[in-house]
Amino acid sequence: MRSIRPSVARGRGRRAVLAATGIAAALALTVTGCNDSKDTDDGAAGKPAATTSQGSDSGAKLPGDVADKLKKHGIDPDKWKNGDWKNWDKDDWLREAKDFVNPVIDGLWKPERMKSAEDPNKTIAAKDYADDQGVTDPEPEPVKAQAEKTPYHRNAAPVGKVFFDSPEGSMVCSGTVVKDPRNPGKSNLVWTAGHCVHAGAAGGWYRNIAFVPSYNDLGKSAATLRNATQQQIAPYGTYWADWASTSNEWIDQGAASGGAGAPYDFAVLHVKPEQGTKSLEETVGTALAVDFSTPSVSSVGSMGAWGYPAAPPFDGLLMHKCLDRPGRLSLSPEQPTMYRIGCTMTGGSSGGGWFRVRAGKTVLVSNTSIGPAGNTWLAGPQLGAEAQQLFDNMSEKYGSR
């Protein structure tokens, strides 16, 4: 979560905290993609097919197109896999939309590395949202984040964690499995935040981006997971991004500080299993449709945000959620307003999906982008024409891979 550090007090509108009904109930989806027989201490129910066989390109050899792309940019593929990816020299940091490359490094994301990944917490000043031209609604009352019920694969199957490497080290965000209209029932698309995949104007694409659905499925504590196996921490496997797309506005304007680019802080990943060939949607058993209608806050009774908050008082191991009636947040009169809800989730929940119920079905309507240093609310972008075009291009060009 990108953090806003307010320097002036703002009056808080009195907004009743909504009961966890509707969205929460609709999100508790029945999973059909795995053997749901009995939960054990070894991980989630059953063992998904995605973890049982080696993928054709998950070993030491890179796929030809990935190796060629690395060579095109003067990067030795073998050296990259042996540690050259740690070189963050600005001249070698690929940043353009067409230059994304993310070769699988088999076994890189081991349980301890996942647990030690930090949240990409960033700060911006109050001036970035103080002059809102009267558009911003009163600041919401904090809504205490509630732990999701376990096992996660039964109660919030589309939700997981996004891992990546940055110049600051291993980092973590949240993400959601979304439906691919061109590949019904076999989607490999994940929705997250732009700042979880690209550094914005001053940097380039992050590296070793991977998605882990139902991370720590049984919600075990840090003490219990001290010597966790891969099956316990990532029961449905690790899915590497073989392509990522974020908005041009985020690439051109996004920054480690300031609100620039936040209304366009969204991204879509196309992923493939580190092991096996089963699609992500088949593995987790479900995916959510994306709502690009940008509903007005007055027409939406409630929105819910899901994610894995990692900054204190949370430790990133447990999935949490917040439900509230949304309001508007304006960072600039020239840019779209953002949705805002009360929520105490912290960094690490970045990129996590925001859901609402439409026509009796849960749909993804936004993702966590920014919040205040006091962790009292979250804001996410409206997903309008720019987001839909990005999503359609991903589905058309990469969905069938």
N, C-alpha and C positions, 0 to 999 in steps of 0.2 A: 504494500500500500504506500503510495506517495503521500507524505504527510504535509499538512498545512499547519504552520505554527502561528496562531493568531496573536496579535499584539494589542488588540482592543477587545473589550467585552461586548457581547451581542446579546440582546434579549432572546430568550428561548420561548418559542410558541409552545403552548400546552397541547401535546398530542398524545392521546391515549395509546398505550402500548397494546398492540393487537395480539389476540390469542393465536397460538401456533396452529391454526386450522387452515383449511383451504389449500394453500401452497404446500404446507408441510405434509398434509394428507395425500395430495396428488403426487408429491415427490417420492413417497414411499412405494416405489414401483416394484412389481414382481419381476424378478430376474429369471430369464429363460436361457441365458447363455452359458450356464455352468451347472454342475451337479450340486444342487442345493439340498443336501441330505442332512448333514450334521456339522455344526461348528466345532472345531477342535483347537487345541493350543498350538497347533502347527500352522494355523492360518485360517483363511476363509473356508466356507463349505466347499468340499470337493477340490479338484485341482484343474484349473482351466487348461484347455489344449494349448494356449499360447505359450505355456512354460515347459512344454514337453519335448520340443524338437528344435534343433538349431536352424535358424534362418539361413538362406543361401549367402547372405552378405554380412553376417554378424561376426565372422571370425576375423582373421588378420588381413584379409584382402578386401580392399574397398571396391564398391561397384564402379564400373568403368566410367559412367557419367560423372560421378563424384570425383574420382581421381583426375579425370580430364579437367574438371572445373578448378580443382586445386592447382593443377599444373599451369592452367591458363593464367593464374594470378601469381605464378612464381613460387608455389608452395609444394614442397616434396611430400607426397601422400604418406610415405612410410615414416618420415620424420614427424609429420603431423600427429599420427597415431601414437608415436613414441614420446610425445611431450611438446612438440613444437606449437601445439594449439595454445600453450601457455604464454606464447609471445604476443603481447598486446601492443606492439609498436604501432603507432598511428598509421604509418605508411602501409602496414600489412593488415590493418583491421578493415575487413570488407563491410561496407555500409549501404550500398545501393540496393534497391529492392531486388534487382535481377541477380545480385551476387550472393544470395544466401547459400550457405553450404554447411552441412552438419553431419559429417560421416560418423557412423556408429563405431564406438570404441567399446567392444564387448567387455562387460563386467565392470565398467568404470563406476557406475552408480551402485555401489555396494551399500548395505544397510547403514554402516557407520558414516559413510560419506553423505548419505541422504539425511541422517539425523543431525549432522553438523552444519548443514547448509543454512545460511542466514537469510533473513528477510531483506528485500531491497527497499529499505525505508528511506524516504527522501523528504526534504522540508521545503516549503515555500512560505513567503511572508503574507500577512493579512492584506497588504495592498493589492495582491493579485485577485482578490474577490471582494474588496471593500466597495469599490465603485461599480455597483451592479445595476445602475440605472433603474432602481426600484423593482427589479425582476426577481431577485432572490427572496425566497420565502423565509419566515422566521426560523431560526436554528432549532432543530428538533431536540426533544428531550432524549437523553441517552437511553438506549435499549440494551439491556445486558445480554451478551451473547450466550446462547444456550448450546450445550454439548449435544451433538446429534446422537441418536440412538444407534447402538451397535447390533448386529454387524452392519457396517456401512453399505455393503452390497445389497442389502434388503431395504434400507431406508433412504439412501441417497446415492444410488448406483452410478449416476453420471458424473459425480464429483470426484476430483482427485488432485494430486499435486504436480506442479510443473517445476522441474529442476533445470538449472543452467549454470554455466560458469561465466564470470565477469572478471574484469581486472581486479576487483576487490575480493575475489574468491568464489566459492560455491554458494549459490543463492537458490531461493525457493519462492514460488508463487502458488496460486491455485488455478484450477481450470475445470472445464465442463465438457463432456462428450456431447456433441450436437449432431443432429441428423444431416445427412448428405442427400439432397433431393435426387441426385443422379445415381446414387448407390443405395437404394432403400434397404434397410436392414443390415447393411454392411459398411457403415460409416467409419472413416478413420480421421474424422475432423474433431479438433479440440478448440474451444473458445477460451481466450485468456486476455490479458492486458498487453498493450503495445510495449510498456516499459519492462515487461517480463521477457521480451525477445530481442529488443533493440534499444541501444543507449540514447537514441535521439540525435539531435544536431551535433553534439560534440563527440559522437562515437559511432559504433557500427553494430552488426549483429552479434548477439551473445552466442556462446558455443556450448556444445554438448547438451542441447535442449532435449529434455525427455519428459514424458507424462507417465505418472503412476496412478492408475485408478484405484479407488478404495484403499488408499495408503493406510497401513495399520488398521486393517478392517475391523478387528475386534476391540479397538480402542484401548490398547494396553499402555501401561505407564512406562516411563523412562527406565525405572528400575527393572521392570519385567523384560524390557527389550534390550537390556545391556548387552546380551550376546545373541541378539535376534538373528534368525536365518533370513535368507532372501524371501522365502515363502511367507514368513510371518509379516514382514514389513511391506512386501509388494506381492500379495497373493495372486494378482491377476497380471503380473508381468510388468515389464518396463517397455514403453513405446517411445521410440526416438522420432523426432521431427525430421522428415526428409524434405519438407518445405514449410516455410513460414511466411505469412503476409501480415503487414500492419499498414496503417494509413500513411500516405505521403506526408500528411500534416504532422504526424508523430515523428517520422524520420527527419523532417525539415525543421521542426520547432521544438520537439521534446527535449527536456533538460533535467538535470539532477536537482535543480532548484528553480523555483518559479512555476507558474501555472500554465506556461505555454504548452500547447499540444494536448492538454488533459481532456478537452471535449472530444478528442479523436484517439483516445488512449485505449485502443482495442486491437486484437490480433487473432488470427486463425492459424492453427497448426494442422498440417497433414502428417500423420504419424504411421509408423510401421513397427511391428513387434521386434524387440531385440532377439527374441527366439520365437520360432514358429511362423505361421502364415495367417492365422485367424484374425479377422478384422476386429478393431476395438469395440465396435457396437455388438458384434456377436459375442465377444468375450465378456463384457459387462452386462449384456442382456437388454440394454436400452440406450436411448439417446433422446435429447430434447430438441424440439424445433426452435428456431430463432425468430423472434418477433421484431420485424423491421418497421412497424407502423408508428413508432415513436408516440405512444399514447400520452395524452396530457395527464398531469398529476391529478387533476380533478376527476378523471374518468377511471382511475385505478384505486381500488379500495385498499390494497396492500401490496407490498413487494417484499421478497425475502432474499437475503444475501447469504450464500454458503461459502465456506472456505476453511483453510487451516491456518489460523493466526499463529505466528511464530515468535513475535516480540513479547516481552513480559507484559502481563503476568502469564501468558501462554508459552508453550514450548514447541509448538508446531506438530505435535504428535496426534492431536485430536481434532476432529472436524467439528466446527461450530456453525451456528446460524443465527440470524436476526430477522425479525419480521416487523414492519412498521408501515405507516401510511407515508407515501413519498411526498417530498416537496421539491422546489426548484433551487438550483445553485447556479449563478451566473458568474463566470470569470471574465467575460468580455462581452460588450453589447454586440460585437461583430460575429460572435461565435454561438453555436447552439448552447442552450442551458443544459445543465447536467441534472440527473436525478439525485436526491439526497434523502437518506433515512438515518434515524438514530441507531447507533450500533457501537458496541465497545470492542469489536474485533480490532486487532493490531496488524502490523506488517506481517506478510506471509499470506494474508487473505487476499492480497492483490491478484486481480485476474479472475477471482472466484465469481461464479455466475450469480446474476440477480434474476429471480424468477417471479412470474405472476401467473395466475390462472385465467385462461381465455377460453371461452366455450367449453369449460369443464376440463381443460387440459393444461398442464404446466408447460410454459414456454420460457425461454431465456430472453430477457428484455434489456439487460445491461451487464456490466462487470465492474467489480471494485477497482477504483482508480486512485482516489485521494481521500484524505481525512485529516483531522486536526491532530496536533501533537498530544492533546489530551485524550484522544481515542474515544470521543463521544458520538461521532457520526461518520458515515461513509458517503462518498459520492461516486457516481458512475456515469459514463457517457450515454446519451441517447444513440440508439443504433438506427440511423436513417439511411439515406441514399448511398452515402460513401461506404458505410459498413456493408450494405447489401451488395454493392458492386464488388467489393473486396471478397466477400463470401462466395458470390456466384463465380468469380474468376477462379477461386481455389477449387470449387466443386468441379468446374468444367475442365480445368487444366490438369489437376492432380488427383481428383477424387477416385478415378478408376485405377490408379496405380496400386 
